[in-house]
Amino acid sequence: MKQISFIHAADLHLDSPMVGLKHLPANILSRVRESTFTALGKLTAAAIDNNVDFVILAGDLYDGEDRSLRAQSRFRNEMQKLSKKDIPVYVIHGNHDHLSGSWVNLDMPSNVHFFGSDVEIKVFHTKRGDTVHLYGFSYLQRHIFNKRIDDYQKHDPADFHIGILHGNEGGGTDHDNYAPFSIKDLYEKGFDYWALGHIHKRTILSESPPIIYPGNLQGRNKKEVGVKGCYHITLNDFEVKKEFIETSDILWEEVTIDAAGANNFQEILQLCQLNIERLRKAGKGTLVTLNLKNVQLDNTQEKRILDTELLEVLLDYENDEESFVWTVTLNLEENQQLDRKKLMNEADFYTELFATIDDYQTTEEAIAPLYQHQLGRKYLISLTESEQKELMDKAEKLLIGLLYQ
């Protein structure tokens, strides 16, 4: 029976800077910044432990077009481990690590095969004598908006045909619409497997033939929640076996806690600690956003402590935990309408203030100065409507807190 076994991974983003986390303790920050390399090491170990025929990396090995020497060196070390086990690796470059970038190049071992900017075929013969044709291309520049799927043409004879593509299905909005395609486009090629990359959320678009996004190896921000990893795939004439392999060392999570039944600071603290313990996973670190909703404390002193000291208490001792759960963001969602009414009854000033804030809520005018700033234009990405709303809510809360002080 003809059969192949391989690892399919994508979006490694090696040496990702993990922006916005400089406030973390040094040991935790170091572990977070090492996490993309830790995930790569787990991929390599999985390939060796499962004695796979080959490995597919479907784009965005590196986080940027400059491909840091550190990232290249660490990648090369892992590829050398696979080379010693005679495991080839087939690589396409995506929009983040496109071919037109500028970098100091480190040569890779001979078992690593890179696809060029045109769709090409790599031929692989297994030790059992089966022939595999792998099809793919690397991004020549960062932005590829045209369909490249038409360039994929099946060539026989081969026992298995595998397409490798870094692109966006169906014009989704979560990622840039690069190298767009439809599932129908992929069906029509008659391939046995489609190894996709670009979407960081693990997604199976089709079971037969398998069309799979494995997601990224390691979450890098609060949007990339949950376990991350790669797939071990076994294909034969009769079935497809898919085993998800967890590689992430750091997990991102978001939890919303209803504090309506909590009457004092102690009860709110216990609610938070209970949820934190539920998130704790042996050997892994967790970065969590805690959203406390329906918070209503009548005691002024306890309310002040909640605003200023709850986070500090939750972080106590986590610095020394290998399986830490570090609260990176604590959002206190009080009954805003009730608070507004109370403040508006105190002074007409607040009525005018909230009216001004609400005017801003419907436009991008409030955040326009960020994008008009010289540095802002260079580094800021566009914000979704929900992100704009979150920013406005935080600004309102900060403003009211400062006014009360």
N, C-alpha and C positions, 0 to 999 in steps of 0.2 A: 504493500500500500504506500502510495506517495504521501509524504508528510513533511511539513516544515514547522519550525518553532522559532519565534523571534520576539524581541522586545520592541514595543512601539512607544516612543516618548516624544515630547515636543516642548517648546517654550521653556528651556532651562534657565535663560536669563542669568547666566553665570556672573557673579560679582555685582549683582544688583545693589545699588547704594542704600536701599531701604530708607528712602527719604522720610523726614519728619519724625525720626525716632531718636534723635540725639539726646533727649531727656532721659533715656533709659540708663540704668546703672551700667557701668563699663563692661562687666562680665556678661550681662544679658545682651547688650548691644553687640558685643563681639560674637556671641553665639548666633544672633539673628543675622548678622552680616556674613557669617560662615555658612548659613543654612543652605544656600544654593549649592555649595560644594559638597556639603553633607548629603544632600539629596542625590547629587550625581554619583557619589560613592555608593549609595544604596542601589542605584540603578546598575552600576557595574557589578556589584556583588550578586544581584538578582540574575543578571545575564550569565554569570559564571556558575552560580548554584543550579540554575535550570538548564545549563549546558545547551544554550540556544544556538541556532545556526548563524544568526546575525542580529544586529541591532539597527533600528531605524530612528533617526532624530529628525523630526519634521519641522525644522526652522527655529530661529531665534535662540541659538545656542548662547549667544552673548547678549548682554543687556543694551549695548550701544555699538555704534558703528566703529568706534575706536578699538574695540576688542582689547581690553587691558592685557598686559603681559601676564599678570597674575592669573587671569581667567584662562588664557591660552595654556599657560604652564600646568595649571591644575587639570585642565581638560586633557592635555597630552599625557599626563601621568596616568589618568584613568584609562585612556585608550591603550597605553602600553600594557596595562594589566590584561585587557581583552586580547591584545595581540599575542601575548604569551600563551593564551588559551585557544589561539587560532579562530577568534571570533571577529568577523569583519563588521564594520560600521558604515552605514549609508546615511549621508548628511546633506540636507538642503539648508540654505540660509534664507531667513525671512526678512521682514521689513526692518527689524531692529539691527540685524547684523548683515545688512546687504553688502554686495560685492564692491560698491563704489565708496565704501568708507576708507578711512586712512588709519593704518595701524602698522606697527612693527611686527612682522610675521615670524611665528615659530613653526618650523616644519613639524608635521604630524607623522606618526608611524604609518607604515604602508598598508595597514589593515583599514585605514580610514579613507573612504571614498566620497569625494565631494561632487555634487552636481553643479554644472555651469549655468549660465543665464538662459540657455535654450533648453527646452524639454529634451532630455536624452534618456537612453536606456543603459542600465548597468546589468550585466549578466553574472549570476552567481550559481555555482554548482555545489550542491551539498555533498557531504561525505558519503551519503547513500546513493548519489548519482542523480538526484532530482535537479531540474533546471528552474531557476527563478529569474524573471525579468522584473526589474525595478525601474519605475519611470518617475522622473521629477525634474525640477529646475530650482535654481536659487535666484532670489531677487537681485536684479542689477542695480536698482536704486530703491529708496525707501518707499516711494509711493507707486504702487502698481494697481491701477483702477480697472484696467481692461481684463476681459476674460482670457485666461490662459488655458482653460480646460480643453479648448478645441485643438490644442497642440499635442494632446496626449492621444497617441494612436497605438493600438494593440499590435504587437508583432509576435507571430509564432515562428518556430515552435518553442514552447516552454510549458512546464508543468504548472507553474503558478505565475500570475501577473499581479503586481502590487503597485498601485499609484501612490505617490507621495506628494502632498499638496499643502502649502501654507496659504490659507485663504479663508474667505468668509462665505458662509452659506446663507442664501435667502435674504441678503441685504439687512441682516440684524444690526441693531443699534449699539450693542455693548462694545463692539470693536470696530475699528475702521474697516470700510468695505473694500478690502484689498483682494485682488485676484478672485472676484466673485464667481460663484457657481451655484447650480441647483442640484438637488439629489438626482433628479432626472438626468442631468448631464453626466453624472457619475455612473448611473445605471447603464447608460447607453455605451459606455466604454467596454463593458464585458470583463472587467477586472475581478480578481478573486478577493481583493482587500484594498481599502483606501485608508492610508495612514495620513490623517490630517493634523494640522497645527494652526495656531493663531488664536483660537478661542481658549481662554484659560479655565473654562468650566468643563468638567468631564461630561461628554455627551456622546451617546450612540445614536447616530442618525438613521442607521439601517442595520438590520440583523443579517440580511441575505441580499447582496453581499455585505459583509461588515464594512460600515463607513463610520469611522470613530475619531472623535477628538479625545485624547487622553487627558486634556487639561495640562496645566503646568506642573513641574516637579515640586515646586515650593511656592506657597502663597507669599506675596510681597507687600500686601496692604489690606486694609479692612474690608475691601470689596471682594477679596479672594478668600472667602471663608471655607473652613472645613479641611478634610483630609485631601492631600494632593499626591499624585504618583504617576505611574505608567502602567501599560498593559503587557502581560505575557500572553502571546497569541500562539495557538497551535492550529494549523490548517491541514486538513487531509481531504480525501475525495468525498467524505461523507458528512463531516461536521466541523464546526469551529468552536474551539474552547478559548474563553477569555478569562484571564485571571488578573484582577486589579492588584497592583503591588504598591503599597504605601511607601512613599519616599520622604515626605515632609518631616522635618525635625521641629519646625515651629508652626503652630496652628493659629490661624486667625478666627475668632468667633465673635458673634454679637448676640447679646441676650437682653430681652426686655422683661423687666420685673414689675409686676403690678403691686404697688405699695399701698393700695386703698385700705387694706385691713390693718396696716401698721399704725400704731398710735403714738409711738415714741421713737427716739433715735436707736435704742437698743434693738427694737424689733426690725427696723429697717436694716441695721447692720447684720443681724442674723439672716435675714432674707438674702442679702448680698453674699454672705459667706457660704450659705447653703448652695447657691447657684455656682459659685466659684469652685467649690469642691466637686460638683457634678461635672465640671469641665476638665478637671485635672486628669491627665493621662500619663501613665508611667513612662518615664524616659523622655517625655516631650515637653517643650515649652509652649505656653498658650498666651497669646496677646488678645485681650478681650475688650470690647466696647460694651459697657453696662448702661442700659437705658432704664432709669427709674421713673415710672409713670404714676400718676395719681398720688403724688406726694403731698400730704397736707398735715403739717405739724402746727399746732396752736401755740406751743411753747416757743417763745422768741429765741431763748438761749439755745435750745435744741436745734432750731432751724438754722441758726448761725453756725453751729458746730457741724451740722449736716453739710452745709456749703463749703466749709473750710477744712474739716478734719476727717470726713468719712473716707475719702480716697487715701489719705495718709494711713489710716488704720488698716484698710484693705491691703495695702502694699507691704505692711510690716511682715518681715520674715520671708517674703517671696524671693528676695534677692539671694537667699541661701539655698533655695530649693532647686534641685535639678529638674523636677517636673513642675516648674513654676506656672502660675496663672497670674499674669501681670495685667492689671487694668490700665490700658493706655488712654481710655476716654470714659469719663463718667458724666452722663447726661441726666440732670434732674428735671423731669417734665412735670412741673406743677400745674394745677388747674389754672391755666393762663387767663381764661376769661374771668374767673372769680377774682384773681389778683388784679386784673385790669380794672374791674368795676370798683374794687376797694380803693385803688390808687386814684381813679378818676373822681371818686367822692371826696378824696382828700384835697385835691387841687385841680383847677382848670388846666394847669400846665400839662398834666398827664393826658388829659383829653386831646390836647393839641399834639403832644408827643406821639401818642398811639395812632392818631390820624395820619401823621407824617410817615410813620413806619409802614402803615398799611398801604399808603400810596406807593412806596418803594417795592412792596411785596409783589406787585403785578408787573414789574419791569426789571431790566438788568441795569437800570440806572445806578442803583446803590453800589454795585460792585464794579461799575465802569472805571473808576479811578485806578483800580488794581491793574487793569489791562492797558490803561493809558500810561502807566509808569514804565520807565525805560527798562528796568529789570523785569517787571511783571510781564510785559509783552514777550520777553524772551523765554521765560521759564514756566509761565502759567498755562495749564491746559484749560479747555473750555469746561464749564461746570454744567451738570445736568440741572433740570428744574428742581429736583428734590435736594440736590446739593446746595443750590442757591437758597432754598427755603431753610435748610438746616443752618446755613451761615447766618441768615437773617435772624433766626430764632436765638442763636447763640449771642449775636450782637445785642439783641434786645435785652436778654437776660443780664449780660455784662453791664449794659448801660444802666439798667434799673438798680443793679447791685451797687454800682459806683455812686449813683445819685443818693441812695439810702445811706451810704457811708458819710 
